[in-house]
Amino acid sequence: MRMSLKRQFLRIADRIPDLEPHIFGTKHVTPHVYCDFNGLIQAEMYSLNGVGTALDFARLRIVPFASQRLILYDADCGDDGSPTWLLASALVTEHEPFGLVAKVSRESFRSQPR
């Protein structure tokens, strides 16, 4: 018997320690999810099929869905060599051969110190 995608994520999330349960009525914060920015599928579209991405969804106890807003992050380094995070605002969309992908506009990329 195959488990649903949601059930698979929740089973992974149950094995990750120090997860807080969701508290209803709290302010919604756009989730930060890892994305390998080298996984470009086509112009402005990135894959959400990476292991790090799946682990972040499980850690956050979120099942990805179309039209969901995310902030994607990846490790980077600044011009002076200092470690930074590369961030981008994204919208999850459906893509025929790849399933769910993140659509990112070029203007949304930004850098933040680690």
C-alpha beads as a LAMMPS data file, in Angstrom:
LAMMPS data file: protein, C-alpha beads

114 atoms
113 bonds

1 atom types
1 bond types

-500.0 500.0 xlo xhi
-500.0 500.0 ylo yhi
-500.0 500.0 zlo zhi

Masses

1 110.0

Atoms # bond

1 1 1 0.000 0.000 0.000
2 1 1 1.446 3.389 -1.012
3 1 1 1.437 6.271 1.427
4 1 1 0.274 9.682 0.335
5 1 1 2.871 12.408 -0.087
6 1 1 1.521 14.236 2.960
7 1 1 1.814 11.115 5.117
8 1 1 5.396 10.523 3.906
9 1 1 6.426 14.072 4.886
10 1 1 4.766 13.748 8.281
11 1 1 6.525 10.427 8.964
12 1 1 9.894 12.048 8.174
13 1 1 9.023 15.073 10.300
14 1 1 8.165 12.860 13.281
15 1 1 11.758 11.580 13.294
16 1 1 13.361 15.029 13.400
17 1 1 13.828 16.181 17.021
18 1 1 12.785 19.527 18.509
19 1 1 9.806 20.249 16.281
20 1 1 7.190 22.506 17.775
21 1 1 3.532 21.787 16.991
22 1 1 1.678 24.379 14.936
23 1 1 -0.235 26.891 17.034
24 1 1 -3.389 28.162 15.378
25 1 1 -3.949 31.900 15.366
26 1 1 -0.262 32.756 15.137
27 1 1 1.108 35.128 12.536
28 1 1 1.916 33.351 9.285
29 1 1 5.550 33.618 8.238
30 1 1 6.582 32.670 4.710
31 1 1 8.512 29.404 5.077
32 1 1 12.230 29.313 4.232
33 1 1 13.036 26.189 2.208
34 1 1 16.393 25.041 0.859
35 1 1 16.783 25.089 -2.924
36 1 1 19.805 24.144 -4.975
37 1 1 19.950 27.144 -7.306
38 1 1 22.069 25.039 -9.660
39 1 1 18.928 22.972 -10.330
40 1 1 17.556 25.392 -12.916
41 1 1 14.906 23.652 -15.036
42 1 1 14.204 26.510 -17.407
43 1 1 14.223 30.293 -17.195
44 1 1 13.208 31.337 -13.657
45 1 1 12.106 27.810 -12.614
46 1 1 13.915 25.697 -10.025
47 1 1 13.410 22.091 -8.981
48 1 1 11.928 21.272 -5.581
49 1 1 12.944 17.600 -5.811
50 1 1 16.216 17.865 -3.872
51 1 1 16.876 16.009 -0.635
52 1 1 17.565 19.226 1.287
53 1 1 14.284 20.682 0.064
54 1 1 12.332 17.577 1.116
55 1 1 13.974 17.645 4.547
56 1 1 13.039 21.313 5.018
57 1 1 9.416 20.620 4.073
58 1 1 9.401 17.731 6.543
59 1 1 11.060 19.808 9.280
60 1 1 8.451 22.542 8.803
61 1 1 5.653 19.955 8.514
62 1 1 4.531 21.500 5.242
63 1 1 3.263 19.671 2.200
64 1 1 4.069 21.750 -0.894
65 1 1 1.169 22.793 -3.112
66 1 1 0.648 24.931 -6.208
67 1 1 0.307 28.702 -5.543
68 1 1 2.210 28.446 -2.233
69 1 1 4.665 31.271 -1.524
70 1 1 8.143 30.344 -0.281
71 1 1 11.485 31.947 0.412
72 1 1 14.211 29.775 -1.073
73 1 1 17.742 29.812 0.308
74 1 1 21.148 28.413 -0.578
75 1 1 24.662 28.901 0.779
76 1 1 26.741 31.490 -1.053
77 1 1 29.691 33.784 -0.436
78 1 1 29.961 37.532 -0.800
79 1 1 32.416 39.479 -2.943
80 1 1 34.878 39.553 -0.050
81 1 1 34.592 35.798 0.527
82 1 1 32.412 36.049 3.631
83 1 1 29.662 33.418 3.953
84 1 1 26.175 34.604 3.010
85 1 1 22.745 33.186 2.240
86 1 1 21.346 33.636 -1.245
87 1 1 17.587 34.207 -0.863
88 1 1 14.782 34.412 -3.421
89 1 1 11.016 34.781 -3.172
90 1 1 9.209 32.046 -5.073
91 1 1 5.784 30.797 -6.061
92 1 1 5.194 27.055 -6.309
93 1 1 3.702 26.049 -9.658
94 1 1 3.016 22.809 -11.485
95 1 1 5.334 21.825 -14.325
96 1 1 4.383 18.858 -16.494
97 1 1 7.486 16.650 -16.447
98 1 1 8.878 17.778 -13.060
99 1 1 5.789 18.111 -10.855
100 1 1 5.949 21.051 -8.464
101 1 1 8.631 23.651 -9.169
102 1 1 9.505 27.080 -7.766
103 1 1 9.036 30.053 -10.061
104 1 1 11.432 32.860 -9.125
105 1 1 11.750 36.313 -10.648
106 1 1 15.285 37.620 -11.148
107 1 1 14.497 40.742 -9.131
108 1 1 13.701 38.739 -5.997
109 1 1 17.257 37.402 -5.496
110 1 1 19.068 38.962 -2.553
111 1 1 21.968 38.190 -0.253
112 1 1 21.954 38.055 3.547
113 1 1 24.938 37.545 5.867
114 1 1 25.090 34.217 7.732

Bonds

1 1 1 2
2 1 2 3
3 1 3 4
4 1 4 5
5 1 5 6
6 1 6 7
7 1 7 8
8 1 8 9
9 1 9 10
10 1 10 11
11 1 11 12
12 1 12 13
13 1 13 14
14 1 14 15
15 1 15 16
16 1 16 17
17 1 17 18
18 1 18 19
19 1 19 20
20 1 20 21
21 1 21 22
22 1 22 23
23 1 23 24
24 1 24 25
25 1 25 26
26 1 26 27
27 1 27 28
28 1 28 29
29 1 29 30
30 1 30 31
31 1 31 32
32 1 32 33
33 1 33 34
34 1 34 35
35 1 35 36
36 1 36 37
37 1 37 38
38 1 38 39
39 1 39 40
40 1 40 41
41 1 41 42
42 1 42 43
43 1 43 44
44 1 44 45
45 1 45 46
46 1 46 47
47 1 47 48
48 1 48 49
49 1 49 50
50 1 50 51
51 1 51 52
52 1 52 53
53 1 53 54
54 1 54 55
55 1 55 56
56 1 56 57
57 1 57 58
58 1 58 59
59 1 59 60
60 1 60 61
61 1 61 62
62 1 62 63
63 1 63 64
64 1 64 65
65 1 65 66
66 1 66 67
67 1 67 68
68 1 68 69
69 1 69 70
70 1 70 71
71 1 71 72
72 1 72 73
73 1 73 74
74 1 74 75
75 1 75 76
76 1 76 77
77 1 77 78
78 1 78 79
79 1 79 80
80 1 80 81
81 1 81 82
82 1 82 83
83 1 83 84
84 1 84 85
85 1 85 86
86 1 86 87
87 1 87 88
88 1 88 89
89 1 89 90
90 1 90 91
91 1 91 92
92 1 92 93
93 1 93 94
94 1 94 95
95 1 95 96
96 1 96 97
97 1 97 98
98 1 98 99
99 1 99 100
100 1 100 101
101 1 101 102
102 1 102 103
103 1 103 104
104 1 104 105
105 1 105 106
106 1 106 107
107 1 107 108
108 1 108 109
109 1 109 110
110 1 110 111
111 1 111 112
112 1 112 113
113 1 113 114
